[in-house]
Amino acid sequence: MNPKLGSCYYPEHWPEDQWQKDAEDMIASGLTWVRIGEFAWSRLEPEEGDYNFEWLDRAISILGSAGLNVVMSTPTATPPRWVVDKWPDMLIVDDEGRTRRSGSRRHYCFSHEGYLNEAIKISEIVAKRYGANPYIKAWQLDNEYGCHDTTLSYSVSALRAFRIWLEKKYKTIDRLNESWKNVFWSMDYNDFEQIELPNLTVTDPNPIHALDFRRFSSDQVINFNQSQSQVLRKYTQMPLIHNYMGRITDFNHYEVGEDLDVASWDSYPLGFLEDRSNQSDEFKTKFMRFGDPDFQSFHHDLYRTVGNGRWWVMEQQPGPVNWAPFNPEPATGAVRLWTWEAIAHGAEVVSYFRWRQAPFAQEQMHAGLQRPDGVAAPGLNEASQVFSELKNFESIDQVQSKIALIFDYESCWAWEVQPQGKDFNYFELVYDYYKALRALGLSIDILPPNQGDLSGYKVVLMPGLMHIGDELSRAMKEFDGVLISGPRTGSKTLDMAIPEKLPPLIPGINGTVARVESLRPNVTISIKELGNFKKWMETLVDSDNVIQFCDDGRPAIIGNENNFYITGWADQETLKNIFSGVCDSQDISFTELNDCVRTRETSSYRFWFNFSEEESTVGSIKIPASGVIWEAI
């Protein structure tokens, strides 16, 4: 694979006589891809049925003639005001029952049929006009599904669609009552029309009611995306893409990706550190100019799987952003580091947001590759440096890692519905495992929960996996490496109930979770000669295969050396102790790294990254400040 660079561009924001120079400057800087059109609906259709495509025709011609590959977008993330006036009930409603207004973006409810038809209509008109355009080499559908908390909607449209979804799933109201166990608190229903949405209840709603609503809401995103993809397939052979976000877990990205050809995501390391990280203030200060050294790579690995091996960064942060609580400037070299890290994890394209900083509207404080006056910003020079360095590589290809980590969106919803502890968060649990593996210098593949083939891996980890399905269960039984699970793995039925045979329900694991407890933030439980549990602890009985005990006598790890269950939420040092022992047993080489250095292995090269403004050393390898180096393997 030969990675390429690109940028996001908005010709409608700039005088037309500037487009030619912008296109030529992009090419001169080493960029070969440009994304356009995702927010242009009001300029394409200022009034219903009044279309104005001539300006976009000229923009595409100028960009393409200059040598740029164009990513054309469907503009459905920003419905113009006339659409809202036509469908005033299309607006999303939050869990407090407040209608979200227009005047920004992503204000539509996925369940509104009128808006869905409008989205299909404009997508078909755009696709029909440009589907065979030789300059357009890919298509982006919508923009950032779920961003700004817009997946879950509690609108009248959502209620109507949810009832239909439930009737389709359960067939009869008696079957729903039985599955939901509505005998509890006299919640039995006589008709599907009696069912409300699971918000504004006096106390917690039935957890399966809430989980089914999450499943339904995810299906609405999948349907919305599929509706556009089906339209575009009629008019273009070019790959279809969506740009996901960081730590958006409220819809199933794997299932959305089934209707697309490439996954992409929008990588904002500094913004995400401030806005979406539970790290300490000390950590955030230390990495304020680099971002969390593992957050971007986690999403790179996740979206590589969502895209079935094909993925991009559609928006790469090039400078300070405008939307986080604090918005520092990247360290010198950080933009280059982020770009190379994405490439090392398999990105086909890294596209920067945006070409030029806008001097107006909501994002005027968001840096681009150029300043508002057209002068190069620091990120542009670093992007051009990567372009020059890429000429030294014939190809950078991925290889299957030795270690895999399962990530499941439904488990995330389940533990949000019923955390049993204020700070129990599925994403954080899986991410802790990922960080510990990365701190040992390991490369990781992320797998979906329905993975039916584990061959080629030596270690597979599945912390917190709510339910183990048939495909994964069969794959586990055939697997000849090491399986690591827990806590909360195999602890619920699909109806969000405790199984009749008490958990953990995991092939090959014998034991019974008799009790669970969530721990206060300042409390830990010591494990003999190994480390500590935090946040969560399970008391297991009937276990005749205890590998490790806690100091209080409870089992800490049960199973055997090839299939074991961790009974609590282990801290980072404990996880590293466990994983390093497993690596030794499987002849997997590892190197414990300091918290500023990370590494990634491809088929021919090992890359080293230094998330620090000081030089770092690993054995005989010296990595410059903010540096990236590589060695042939």
VOGU-3710 file (C-alpha; in Angstrom, 3 decimals, decimal comma):
1> mnpklgscyy> 0,000/0,000/0,000  1,184/3,500/-0,871  -0,391/5,993/1,561  -1,520/9,399/0,351  -2,303/12,761/1,934  -5,274/15,066/1,492  -7,312/17,877/2,975  -10,894/19,005/3,465  -11,878/21,978/1,338  -14,941/24,213/1,104
11> pehwpedqwq> -15,022/26,047/-2,236  -18,312/27,677/-1,222  -16,398/29,511/1,537  -13,932/31,234/-0,781  -14,001/33,495/-3,859  -14,095/31,470/-7,045  -10,992/33,149/-8,411  -9,069/31,613/-5,481  -9,934/27,989/-6,238  -7,289/27,446/-8,905
21> kdaedmiasg> -4,451/28,661/-6,700  -5,693/26,607/-3,773  -5,735/23,481/-5,926  -2,223/24,141/-7,231  -0,934/24,839/-3,710  -2,413/21,585/-2,432  -0,608/19,634/-5,135  2,643/21,510/-4,476  2,346/20,635/-0,775  2,086/16,918/-1,508
31> ltwvrigefa> -1,679/16,510/-1,146  -3,506/14,358/-3,678  -6,986/13,968/-2,146  -9,594/16,615/-1,333  -12,985/16,179/0,331  -15,786/18,583/-0,522  -19,522/19,109/-0,260  -20,551/17,589/3,068  -22,110/20,841/4,340  -23,177/22,432/1,061
41> wsrlepeegd> -26,881/21,540/0,864  -28,186/25,104/1,196  -25,990/26,222/-1,717  -26,983/23,230/-3,836  -30,720/23,554/-3,127  -31,452/26,987/-1,599  -35,188/26,369/-1,921  -37,002/23,090/-2,436  -36,553/22,001/-6,027  -34,401/25,023/-6,917
51> ynfewldrai> -31,039/23,457/-7,718  -27,756/25,281/-8,211  -24,938/22,931/-9,178  -23,002/25,084/-11,611  -20,591/26,422/-8,981  -19,870/22,890/-7,771  -19,341/21,715/-11,362  -16,638/24,356/-11,760  -15,045/23,575/-8,392  -14,777/19,859/-9,160
61> silgsaglnv> -13,332/20,621/-12,594  -10,691/22,968/-11,174  -9,678/20,618/-8,370  -9,622/17,546/-10,581  -7,805/19,234/-13,460  -5,069/20,262/-11,045  -4,473/16,588/-10,238  -6,527/16,122/-7,074  -8,708/13,093/-6,398  -12,061/14,371/-5,179
71> vmstptatpp> -14,100/12,839/-2,361  -17,657/13,984/-2,997  -20,089/13,980/-0,078  -23,799/13,698/0,463  -24,779/16,901/2,341  -27,291/15,381/4,716  -25,583/16,289/8,016  -26,728/19,898/7,595  -30,326/20,100/6,362  -31,092/23,713/5,395
81> rwvvdkwpdm> -33,789/25,774/7,042  -36,415/25,136/4,391  -36,246/21,407/5,177  -36,923/22,144/8,856  -39,794/24,443/7,931  -41,265/21,678/5,782  -40,793/19,038/8,494  -40,810/20,879/11,862  -41,037/17,569/13,772  -37,820/16,232/12,182
91> livddegrtr> -35,687/17,706/14,950  -33,964/15,451/17,454  -35,289/15,407/21,038  -32,915/14,801/23,957  -33,495/12,559/26,973  -34,920/15,504/28,942  -37,602/15,947/26,296  -36,077/19,120/24,862  -36,228/19,631/21,117  -32,856/20,457/19,592
101> rsgsrrhycf> -33,142/23,459/17,301  -31,687/24,205/13,902  -28,942/26,796/13,597  -26,058/24,373/13,883  -25,715/20,872/12,416  -26,812/17,231/12,884  -30,242/18,430/14,038  -32,225/15,650/12,352  -33,791/12,601/13,988  -32,770/9,340/12,309
111> shegylneai> -36,328/8,021/12,735  -38,140/10,805/10,877  -39,413/9,299/7,624  -39,961/12,674/5,975  -36,372/13,692/6,579  -35,080/10,278/5,496  -36,866/10,735/2,180  -35,395/14,236/1,796  -31,925/12,815/2,494  -32,400/10,043/-0,060
121> kiseivakry> -33,691/12,550/-2,607  -30,764/14,995/-2,377  -28,286/12,103/-2,273  -29,737/10,655/-5,467  -29,686/14,033/-7,233  -26,039/14,584/-6,294  -25,078/11,001/-7,158  -26,861/11,100/-10,491  -25,066/14,316/-11,451  -21,571/13,302/-10,322
131> ganpyikawq> -21,583/9,498/-10,171  -19,627/9,155/-13,418  -17,467/12,251/-13,002  -13,866/11,147/-13,695  -12,414/13,427/-11,016  -14,488/11,935/-8,198  -12,661/8,917/-6,798  -14,649/8,296/-3,584  -17,872/9,300/-1,823  -18,505/10,232/1,801
141> ldneygchdt> -21,984/9,588/3,178  -23,256/12,256/5,599  -20,760/13,382/8,272  -19,906/12,069/11,745  -22,948/9,988/12,660  -23,729/10,382/16,355  -21,567/13,439/16,967  -23,009/15,935/19,507  -25,124/13,176/21,155  -27,429/12,773/18,164
151> tlsysvsalr> -27,963/9,006/17,921  -30,524/8,605/20,696  -33,645/10,647/19,962  -36,769/10,722/22,121  -39,025/12,282/19,512  -42,542/11,264/18,506  -41,052/9,821/15,307  -38,631/7,711/17,336  -41,441/6,463/19,580  -43,547/5,464/16,586
161> afriwlekky> -40,629/3,692/14,913  -39,544/2,008/18,177  -42,976/0,442/18,628  -42,855/-0,914/15,073  -39,332/-2,231/15,697  -40,459/-3,989/18,890  -43,467/-5,587/17,231  -41,269/-6,850/14,418  -38,813/-8,328/16,928  -41,224/-9,859/19,444
171> ktidrlnesw> -44,293/-10,531/17,242  -46,705/-10,530/20,201  -47,025/-8,368/23,283  -47,081/-11,487/25,480  -43,685/-12,498/24,140  -42,316/-9,037/24,845  -43,721/-9,107/28,386  -42,071/-12,468/28,980  -38,701/-11,417/27,510  -38,691/-8,134/29,395
181> knvfwsmdyn> -39,995/-9,810/32,603  -42,576/-7,080/32,950  -44,130/-8,858/35,904  -41,645/-6,740/37,875  -43,235/-3,494/39,172  -46,500/-4,261/37,298  -44,990/-3,206/33,966  -46,999/-5,627/31,797  -48,346/-4,153/28,567  -51,568/-5,039/26,766
191> dfeqielpnl> -50,525/-3,537/23,439  -47,376/-2,250/21,724  -48,989/1,198/21,560  -48,698/1,438/25,359  -44,882/1,292/25,277  -43,096/4,595/25,824  -39,459/5,559/25,338  -37,150/4,836/28,310  -36,621/8,439/29,435  -38,162/10,705/32,062
201> tvtdpnpiha> -39,108/7,730/34,239  -39,209/8,300/37,989  -36,284/5,959/38,523  -34,430/3,542/36,246  -36,430/2,021/33,403  -36,376/-1,718/32,839  -32,806/-2,413/31,650  -33,919/-4,558/28,690  -36,320/-1,778/27,657  -33,373/0,633/27,658
211> ldfrrfssdq> -31,064/-1,844/25,892  -33,626/-2,581/23,188  -34,003/1,169/22,651  -30,233/1,366/22,137  -30,395/-1,527/19,686  -33,256/0,165/17,849  -31,427/3,506/17,734  -28,358/1,828/16,273  -30,534/0,151/13,645  -31,919/3,573/12,685
221> vinfnqsqsq> -28,381/4,804/11,930  -27,676/1,636/9,961  -30,882/2,096/7,950  -30,117/5,767/7,260  -26,631/4,929/6,012  -27,851/1,945/3,995  -30,527/4,077/2,311  -27,860/6,423/0,986  -25,436/3,678/0,018  -28,109/1,912/-2,026
231> vlrkytqmpl> -28,763/5,130/-3,932  -25,098/5,818/-4,614  -24,407/2,254/-5,775  -26,781/2,885/-8,684  -24,663/5,728/-10,033  -21,042/5,156/-9,040  -18,445/2,399/-8,835  -16,233/4,483/-6,554  -15,710/3,450/-2,895  -18,208/4,648/-0,292
241> ihnymgritd> -16,911/5,997/3,022  -18,210/7,427/6,281  -16,129/9,443/8,730  -16,710/8,113/12,251  -15,589/9,912/15,398  -13,521/9,164/18,479  -15,269/7,435/21,361  -18,712/7,476/19,784  -20,158/4,134/20,860  -23,931/4,564/20,647
251> fnhyevgedl> -24,387/2,787/17,323  -22,837/-0,357/15,894  -20,029/0,772/13,596  -19,348/-2,771/12,385  -22,878/-3,037/10,993  -22,803/0,431/9,429  -19,523/-0,546/7,787  -21,107/-3,540/6,055  -22,720/-1,151/3,547  -19,504/0,784/2,885
261> dvaswdsypl> -16,147/0,083/1,257  -13,819/2,104/3,490  -14,009/3,231/7,120  -12,586/6,586/8,075  -12,502/8,602/11,248  -11,794/12,140/12,378  -8,671/12,236/14,550  -8,289/15,172/16,939  -5,684/14,091/19,510  -5,623/17,303/21,568
271> gfledrsnqs> -9,353/17,904/21,420  -10,144/14,333/22,444  -7,646/14,432/25,327  -9,485/17,416/26,815  -13,026/16,519/25,771  -13,329/12,707/25,832  -10,684/11,401/28,197  -11,061/10,310/31,819  -7,346/10,717/32,442  -6,095/12,788/35,366
281> defktkfmrf> -5,284/16,486/35,101  -1,622/15,569/35,569  -1,780/13,249/32,558  -3,617/15,833/30,455  -1,028/18,460/31,286  1,842/16,132/30,443  0,367/15,228/27,046  -1,446/18,481/26,281  0,541/19,003/23,058  0,481/15,378/21,851
291> gdpdfqsfhh> -2,745/13,790/23,034  -3,079/10,435/24,763  -0,402/8,174/23,186  -2,901/5,298/22,873  -6,228/6,948/22,027  -5,584/7,539/18,339  -4,018/4,128/17,784  -6,990/2,403/19,446  -9,313/3,992/16,910  -6,921/3,303/14,046
301> dlyrtvgngr> -7,030/-0,385/14,950  -10,799/-0,355/15,517  -11,644/1,313/12,221  -9,227/-0,898/10,303  -11,574/-3,726/11,315  -14,761/-1,733/10,715  -13,510/-1,102/7,158  -12,514/-4,747/6,657  -8,884/-3,702/6,302  -9,485/-0,444/4,408
311> wwvmeqqpgp> -9,520/2,763/6,382  -8,571/6,479/6,259  -8,213/9,437/8,537  -10,674/11,824/6,919  -9,953/14,712/9,287  -6,563/14,996/10,983  -6,029/17,799/13,483  -3,410/20,224/12,062  -3,321/22,809/14,876  -5,459/24,092/17,778
321> vnwapfnpep> -9,147/23,174/17,590  -12,048/25,304/18,809  -14,423/22,900/20,568  -12,573/21,412/23,575  -12,534/22,917/27,096  -8,901/23,941/26,462  -7,269/24,138/23,030  -3,464/24,136/23,125  -1,192/24,191/20,114  0,394/20,884/19,036
331> atgavrlwtw> 4,076/20,414/19,805  6,438/20,997/16,917  6,486/17,680/15,077  3,193/16,370/16,509  1,250/16,659/13,243  3,958/14,660/11,496  3,912/12,100/14,328  0,117/11,689/14,149  0,274/11,274/10,391  2,963/8,620/10,515
341> eaiahgaevv> 1,203/6,779/13,320  -1,946/6,531/11,205  0,083/5,291/8,232  1,842/2,702/10,404  -1,585/1,387/11,446  -2,673/1,048/7,830  -4,275/4,335/6,774  -4,598/4,567/2,995  -5,140/8,327/3,201  -4,534/10,921/5,917
351> syfrwrqapf> -6,590/14,027/5,185  -6,153/17,200/7,230  -8,979/19,387/8,452  -8,950/21,816/6,863  -7,030/23,451/3,987  -7,560/27,009/5,191  -8,832/28,271/8,505  -12,230/29,931/8,131  -12,345/33,570/9,302  -16,061/33,332/10,089
361> aqeqmhaglq> -18,808/31,269/11,767  -18,558/28,529/14,384  -15,156/27,112/13,399  -13,228/30,357/12,879  -10,959/29,475/15,824  -10,179/26,019/14,382  -6,747/25,970/12,723  -6,167/24,719/9,191  -3,122/23,933/7,103  -3,213/27,596/6,113
371> rpdgvaapgl> -4,036/30,641/8,184  -7,149/32,634/7,171  -4,913/34,927/5,104  -3,545/31,994/3,069  -0,112/31,854/4,729  1,114/28,365/5,594  0,469/27,262/9,176  2,982/24,967/10,931  0,942/21,843/10,184  1,332/22,354/6,432
381> neasqvfsel> 5,115/22,141/6,615  4,886/18,921/8,633  2,425/17,416/6,147  4,801/18,273/3,311  7,625/16,642/5,242  5,640/13,407/5,466  4,983/13,590/1,724  8,733/13,823/1,084  9,477/10,956/3,464  6,880/8,692/1,880
391> knfesidqvq> 8,918/8,724/-1,340  11,455/6,512/0,434  8,943/3,673/0,842  7,885/1,320/-1,909  4,981/0,082/0,207  3,797/-0,007/3,816  1,663/-3,102/4,352  -0,132/-4,482/7,379  0,371/-7,899/8,912  -1,900/-9,790/11,282
401> skialifdye> -0,873/-9,131/14,863  -0,249/-11,914/17,344  -2,696/-10,404/19,822  -6,386/-9,568/19,335  -8,791/-7,611/21,538  -12,560/-7,913/21,117  -14,602/-4,706/21,225  -18,395/-4,876/21,339  -20,782/-1,942/20,999  -23,705/-3,824/22,546
411> scwawevqpq> -21,673/-4,531/25,688  -20,992/-0,816/25,885  -24,726/-0,090/25,804  -25,459/-2,804/28,370  -23,012/-1,458/30,941  -24,176/2,117/30,347  -27,705/0,946/31,076  -26,657/-1,025/34,174  -23,161/0,006/35,304  -23,629/-1,064/38,945
421> gkdfnyfelv> -20,981/1,514/39,746  -20,628/5,172/38,875  -17,283/4,698/37,129  -17,823/1,343/35,416  -17,462/2,069/31,721  -16,974/-0,618/29,085  -14,907/1,559/26,785  -12,540/2,383/29,659  -12,230/-1,291/30,610  -11,291/-2,411/27,097
431> ydyykalral> -9,080/0,634/26,679  -7,183/-0,253/29,866  -6,358/-3,658/28,371  -5,305/-1,997/25,123  -3,057/0,534/26,899  -1,329/-2,178/28,915  -0,600/-4,160/25,754  0,737/-1,057/23,997  2,919/-0,250/26,995  4,608/-3,606/26,387
441> glsidilppn> 5,443/-2,584/22,830  2,848/-4,877/21,277  0,756/-4,422/18,129  -2,928/-5,285/18,496  -5,806/-6,167/16,201  -9,331/-5,271/17,337  -12,047/-7,797/16,475  -15,873/-7,708/16,502  -17,826/-9,884/18,964  -19,152/-12,200/16,239
451> qgdlsgykvv> -15,661/-13,180/15,131  -15,862/-16,730/13,842  -12,172/-17,337/13,153  -9,361/-16,721/15,635  -6,696/-18,574/13,691  -3,332/-16,856/13,414  -3,572/-15,227/16,828  -1,668/-16,357/19,881  -3,643/-14,358/22,455  -7,271/-13,157/22,355
461> lmpglmhigd> -8,714/-10,907/25,061  -12,407/-10,243/25,709  -12,909/-8,135/28,859  -16,454/-7,161/29,801  -18,107/-8,960/26,878  -21,747/-9,110/27,948  -22,697/-12,223/25,987  -20,705/-14,744/23,964  -22,536/-15,665/20,774  -22,462/-18,952/18,908
471> elsramkefd> -19,871/-17,903/16,291  -17,367/-16,701/18,861  -18,060/-19,681/21,104  -17,213/-22,095/18,292  -14,080/-20,115/17,426  -12,972/-20,193/21,076  -13,321/-23,965/21,230  -11,156/-24,332/18,109  -8,558/-21,791/19,261  -5,171/-23,149/20,377
481> gvlisgprtg> -3,747/-19,954/21,886  -4,489/-18,127/25,138  -7,965/-16,750/25,908  -8,293/-14,006/28,525  -11,721/-12,840/29,699  -13,440/-11,002/32,546  -14,627/-9,123/34,442  -18,364/-9,228/33,537  -17,690/-11,416/30,491  -20,563/-13,808/29,813
491> sktldmaipe> -22,649/-12,326/32,610  -25,968/-11,547/30,861  -28,457/-13,104/28,511  -29,449/-11,216/25,376  -32,539/-10,155/27,339  -30,274/-8,370/29,833  -30,909/-10,849/32,631  -28,629/-12,908/34,856  -28,442/-16,392/33,287  -30,162/-19,271/35,073
501> klpplipgin> -26,753/-20,957/35,288  -24,888/-18,145/36,959  -22,043/-16,405/35,122  -19,452/-16,412/33,825  -20,883/-18,320/30,827  -17,603/-18,811/28,977  -16,517/-21,993/27,211  -13,898/-23,762/29,300  -14,301/-21,615/32,441  -15,678/-23,319/35,560
511> gtvarveslr> -16,813/-21,152/38,427  -19,763/-19,149/39,690  -20,037/-15,424/40,280  -21,812/-15,397/43,628  -21,583/-11,648/44,278  -20,212/-8,508/42,654  -19,192/-5,185/44,152  -18,220/-1,810/42,746  -15,452/-0,059/44,643  -15,013/3,544/45,641
521> pnvtisikel> -12,270/5,430/43,740  -9,827/5,320/46,659  -10,265/1,574/47,336  -8,212/-1,278/45,874  -8,109/-5,006/46,529  -4,656/-6,545/46,623  -3,754/-9,625/44,594  -1,028/-11,847/46,007  2,328/-11,089/44,343  0,603/-9,602/41,315
531> gnfkkwmetl> -0,996/-6,201/41,884  -4,418/-4,708/42,564  -8,021/-4,574/41,472  -9,890/-1,258/41,309  -13,484/-0,193/40,538  -14,977/-3,723/40,308  -14,595/-7,080/42,037  -16,439/-10,388/41,745  -16,616/-13,108/44,382  -16,388/-16,471/42,629
541> vdsdnviqfc> -17,244/-19,807/44,268  -17,240/-23,420/43,080  -13,880/-22,823/41,416  -11,466/-25,734/41,663  -9,038/-24,123/39,227  -7,865/-20,952/40,968  -4,628/-19,623/39,486  -4,213/-16,587/41,739  -5,831/-15,419/44,974  -6,472/-11,981/46,391
551> ddgrpaiign> -5,000/-11,237/49,803  -8,514/-11,558/51,263  -8,738/-15,167/50,005  -11,057/-14,604/47,043  -10,072/-15,944/43,610  -8,392/-13,296/41,445  -7,782/-15,436/38,360  -9,427/-18,781/37,563  -9,062/-21,234/34,695  -5,847/-22,556/33,248
561> ennfyitgwa> -2,823/-21,165/31,451  -4,610/-21,242/28,076  -8,042/-19,989/29,140  -8,428/-17,832/32,203  -10,822/-15,336/33,750  -9,808/-12,203/35,671  -12,349/-11,556/38,438  -11,854/-7,795/38,844  -10,798/-4,627/37,080  -7,009/-4,828/37,231
571> dqetlknifs> -4,929/-1,672/37,221  -2,271/-0,967/34,585  0,692/-2,496/36,419  -1,279/-5,634/37,186  -2,404/-6,015/33,588  1,170/-5,601/32,384  2,303/-8,265/34,851  -0,363/-10,667/33,589  0,203/-9,952/29,907  3,990/-10,148/30,088
581> gvcdsqdisf> 3,699/-13,616/31,604  1,353/-14,681/28,809  3,753/-13,315/26,206  6,580/-15,321/27,717  4,482/-18,472/27,551  3,653/-17,855/23,873  7,138/-16,771/22,744  5,881/-13,264/21,951  8,678/-10,745/22,321  7,837/-7,545/24,168
591> telndcvrtr> 9,607/-4,476/25,497  8,197/-2,461/28,377  8,060/1,164/27,281  7,822/4,427/29,154  4,526/6,268/28,874  5,789/8,566/26,085  7,016/5,909/23,635  4,902/3,626/21,488  5,645/1,293/18,597  3,822/-0,353/15,691
601> etssyrfwfn> 4,935/-3,274/13,535  4,038/-3,619/9,844  5,050/-6,371/7,400  8,454/-4,794/6,696  9,032/-2,036/9,253  8,819/-1,262/12,938  7,866/2,347/13,704  8,720/4,157/16,925  6,868/7,242/18,190  7,915/9,669/20,904
611> fseeestvgs> 5,038/11,625/22,470  7,423/13,932/24,304  9,389/17,102/23,703  12,508/15,327/24,983  14,523/12,541/23,379  13,559/9,021/24,478  15,661/5,863/24,448  14,567/2,233/24,132  17,629/-0,008/24,383  19,961/1,173/21,642
621> ikipasgviw> 17,175/3,070/19,835  17,055/6,832/20,255  13,841/8,586/19,267  14,088/12,374/18,847  11,735/14,738/20,614  8,281/14,573/18,950  9,996/12,086/16,697  9,128/9,183/14,456  11,736/6,670/13,332  11,482/3,335/11,559
631> eai> 13,653/0,282/11,036  13,388/-2,582/8,599  12,448/-5,955/10,114
//
